[in-house]
Amino acid sequence: MNPAVLSQARKDFIQELIDTGTLAISDKGIASNADRGSRASRVVALHLAENLGVPVRQKLAGQTAGSNFENAVGTFLRTTIRSMAAVQPGNWFVDVVGSSHRASHVARYEPYLHLGDLAVEIENKPTLAAVLGNSYSIAPDILVTRDAYSDEALNAELEFVDEQAGLLSPMRASNTQPSSSRFLHAVVSCKFTMRSDRAQNTRSEALNLIRNRKGRAPHIIAITAEPMISRIASLALGTGDIDMVYHAALPELRKAVHEAGSEDAKEILEMLVHGRRLRDISDMPLDLIS
């Protein structure tokens, strides 16, 4: 029997990380996602890599690994979201933004179209930047967007809309310009590994998304391959900014921590999982249905 789409997509995701050298073990026995300066990180990361069947090979540069990680997550989301048309109809798009002009991307979609006008004003009047600071700056890694509904789609089973009502909602494509008829459904922050400043950067961008919207906020999520539970917890703990944190290989991480982690790490990891703050990448497409 062939595996389900979600199971196969997860397997392909892990294999892509291995094939590109993003996940690797050096000839000194150090996994590519480990912090060389932390023994706890090295030990757990090595167990995690071995649980995933990662081979020994040369480690990639940090920036290349981060870019490969973003691309692998993007491929995983395209595959899975496209396969859920029965429960999530419509035209869906997954864009890996990359490092070029990240901050301008969200302004192309509802509910952030006004940020494009704001950027023009700031360019014309640089003194505005000193007043606003970076509170309007949002630099995502991956965007999940969808088209507004056409009247044909809305009236497919019965005449739901006409020219008398529902004339302002941007969810109805006929109410918008073609260039602005797409919605930002989810923003994904990808952190192959996490260091002290990265959790705060992600939280700040999440709060900017919440504060600057004119409409419903998109899903705001983060995914990492970090082996250190304390670093994952720095992002996952708490509520109010990030919907959920996902791990690239949560079952394998739990096994690695059980095998080689400290008692504190085991306790915190289970608290994050059972406290509904940490899930596996395979849970992400299901969480994005709503």
C-alpha positions in Angstrom: 0.0 0.0 0.0 1.3 3.4 -0.9 1.7 5.9 1.9 -0.7 8.8 2.3 0.2 12.1 0.6 1.1 13.7 4.0 3.4 10.8 5.0 5.1 10.8 1.6 5.5 14.5 1.6 7.1 14.5 5.0 9.5 11.7 3.9 10.4 13.7 0.8 11.0 16.8 2.9 13.5 15.0 5.1 15.1 13.4 2.0 15.5 16.8 0.4 17.3 18.1 3.4 19.6 15.1 3.3 20.2 15.2 -0.5 21.1 18.9 -0.5 23.5 18.5 2.4 21.4 20.7 4.7 21.2 17.9 7.2 24.6 16.2 7.4 27.1 14.7 9.9 30.7 15.8 9.7 33.6 13.4 9.8 34.1 14.5 13.4 30.6 13.3 14.3 28.9 16.8 14.5 25.5 17.2 12.9 25.0 20.3 10.7 22.2 21.7 12.9 24.3 21.5 16.1 25.9 24.3 18.0 29.6 23.3 18.1 30.0 25.3 21.3 27.4 23.3 23.2 27.9 19.7 24.2 24.2 19.2 24.8 23.4 20.5 21.3 26.0 18.3 19.7 24.8 15.2 21.5 21.1 15.6 20.8 21.7 16.8 17.2 23.8 13.7 16.5 21.1 11.4 17.8 18.5 13.2 15.8 20.5 13.0 12.6 21.1 9.3 13.2 17.4 8.7 13.8 16.8 10.3 10.4 19.4 8.3 8.6 21.6 11.3 7.8 25.0 10.4 6.2 28.5 11.7 6.8 29.3 14.6 4.5 30.7 18.1 4.4 28.5 20.7 6.2 27.1 23.6 4.1 27.6 27.3 4.8 25.0 28.6 7.2 23.3 30.9 4.7 23.0 28.1 2.1 21.6 25.7 4.7 19.0 28.3 5.7 18.0 28.9 2.1 17.8 25.2 1.4 15.6 24.8 4.5 13.2 27.4 3.2 13.0 25.8 -0.2 12.3 22.4 1.3 9.5 23.8 3.5 8.0 25.6 0.5 8.0 22.4 -1.6 6.4 20.5 1.3 3.6 23.1 1.6 2.9 23.2 -2.1 2.6 19.5 -2.3 0.3 19.1 0.7 -1.9 22.2 0.2 -2.5 21.3 -3.4 -3.7 17.8 -2.3 -6.3 19.2 0.1 -8.6 20.8 -2.5 -11.6 18.8 -1.2 -11.5 20.5 2.2 -9.8 23.7 1.1 -11.1 24.8 -2.3 -9.7 27.7 -4.3 -6.5 28.8 -5.9 -3.6 28.6 -3.5 0.0 29.7 -3.8 3.1 29.1 -1.8 6.0 31.6 -2.4 9.5 31.3 -0.9 10.3 34.9 -0.7 14.1 34.7 -0.3 16.3 37.5 0.8 15.5 40.0 -1.9 13.0 42.7 -1.1 11.3 40.6 1.6 9.7 43.6 3.3 7.7 44.6 0.2 6.0 41.2 -0.4 3.2 41.3 2.2 2.1 44.7 0.9 0.9 42.9 -2.3 -1.9 41.1 -0.5 -4.9 41.7 1.7 -5.0 42.8 4.5 -1.7 44.7 4.0 -2.2 46.5 0.8 -2.0 49.9 2.6 1.6 49.1 3.5 2.6 49.6 -0.1 1.2 53.2 0.0 3.0 53.7 3.2 6.3 52.6 1.8 5.9 55.1 -1.1 5.2 57.9 1.4 8.3 57.0 3.4 10.4 56.9 0.3 9.2 60.4 -0.6 9.5 61.7 3.0 12.4 59.9 4.7 11.7 61.7 7.9 8.6 59.5 8.4 10.9 56.5 8.9 12.3 58.2 12.0 8.8 58.5 13.4 7.5 55.1 12.5 10.7 53.1 13.1 10.5 49.6 11.9 7.0 48.9 13.2 5.6 48.6 9.7 8.5 46.4 8.4 7.6 42.7 7.9 10.1 40.4 6.3 8.7 36.8 5.9 10.4 33.7 4.6 7.4 31.9 3.0 4.0 33.3 2.1 0.8 31.2 1.6 -1.8 33.2 -0.4 -5.1 32.5 -2.0 -7.3 34.2 -4.6 -10.5 36.0 -3.7 -13.7 34.1 -4.7 -15.2 34.8 -8.1 -19.0 35.3 -8.3 -19.1 32.1 -10.3 -17.6 30.2 -7.5 -19.8 31.8 -4.8 -22.9 31.1 -6.9 -21.9 27.5 -7.9 -24.6 25.7 -5.9 -27.1 28.6 -5.4 -27.2 32.3 -6.2 -25.5 33.6 -3.1 -24.4 37.0 -4.3 -25.8 39.6 -6.7 -25.3 43.3 -7.3 -27.4 44.3 -4.3 -25.3 43.1 -1.3 -21.8 42.0 -0.4 -20.2 44.9 -2.3 -17.3 45.8 0.0 -15.7 42.5 1.1 -12.4 42.0 -0.6 -13.0 38.2 -0.4 -15.3 38.7 -3.4 -13.1 39.2 -6.4 -15.5 41.5 -8.2 -15.0 44.1 -5.4 -11.3 44.4 -5.9 -8.8 45.3 -8.6 -7.2 42.2 -10.3 -3.8 43.2 -8.9 -5.1 43.2 -5.3 -7.5 40.2 -5.3 -5.2 37.8 -3.4 -5.2 37.2 0.4 -2.3 36.5 2.7 -3.4 33.3 4.4 -0.2 32.4 6.3 3.2 33.7 7.0 5.9 31.1 7.7 9.2 32.0 9.5 11.9 29.4 8.8 14.8 29.0 11.2 17.0 26.1 10.4 18.7 26.6 13.7 18.0 29.1 16.5 20.3 31.4 18.4 19.4 34.0 21.1 18.3 36.8 18.8 16.3 34.8 16.3 13.3 34.1 18.6 13.0 37.8 19.4 13.2 38.7 15.7 10.4 36.2 14.9 8.2 37.5 17.7 8.7 41.1 16.6 7.7 40.4 13.0 4.7 38.5 14.3 3.5 41.4 16.3 4.1 43.7 13.3 1.8 41.5 11.3 -0.9 41.7 13.9 -0.6 45.4 14.5 -0.5 46.5 10.8 -3.3 44.4 9.4 -6.6 45.9 8.1 -8.7 42.8 8.4 -8.2 39.3 9.6 -4.6 38.3 10.6 -3.0 35.5 8.7 -1.7 32.4 10.3 1.7 33.3 11.8 3.8 30.2 12.3 7.5 29.2 12.6 9.4 26.1 11.8 12.8 25.0 12.9 15.2 22.1 12.8 16.9 23.3 16.1 17.9 20.4 18.4 18.1 22.4 21.6 14.8 22.3 23.5 15.6 25.5 25.5 16.0 27.4 22.3 12.8 26.1 20.8 11.1 27.0 24.0 12.3 30.6 23.8 10.0 30.9 20.7 7.3 28.4 21.5 6.4 29.4 25.0 3.7 31.9 25.6 0.7 33.0 23.5 -0.5 36.1 21.6 2.0 36.4 18.8 2.9 33.1 17.0 0.1 30.6 16.3 2.4 27.6 16.5 6.0 26.4 16.3 6.7 23.3 14.2 9.7 21.1 14.1 11.2 19.6 11.0 11.3 16.1 12.7 9.4 16.2 16.0 9.0 12.4 16.5 12.7 11.9 15.8 13.6 14.8 18.1 11.5 13.4 21.0 13.3 10.1 20.5 16.7 11.8 20.5 16.0 13.8 23.6 14.7 10.7 25.4 18.0 8.9 24.4 20.5 11.7 25.1 18.8 14.8 26.5 18.8 16.1 30.1 15.8 15.6 32.4 15.0 19.3 32.0 15.0 19.0 28.2 12.7 16.0 28.4 10.3 17.8 30.7 10.3 21.0 28.7 9.8 19.2 25.4 6.8 17.2 26.7 5.4 20.4 28.1 5.6 22.1 24.7 4.0 19.2 22.9 1.2 18.5 25.4 0.7 22.3 26.0 0.0 22.7 22.3 2.9 24.9 21.5 5.0 22.5 19.4 4.0 20.2 16.6 5.6 18.3 13.7 5.8 19.7 10.2 3.3 17.2 9.1 0.7 18.9 11.3 1.2 22.2 9.5 -1.0 21.7 6.4 -3.9 20.5 8.6 -3.6 23.5 10.9 -3.7 25.8 7.8 -7.1 24.5 6.7 -9.0 27.0 8.8 
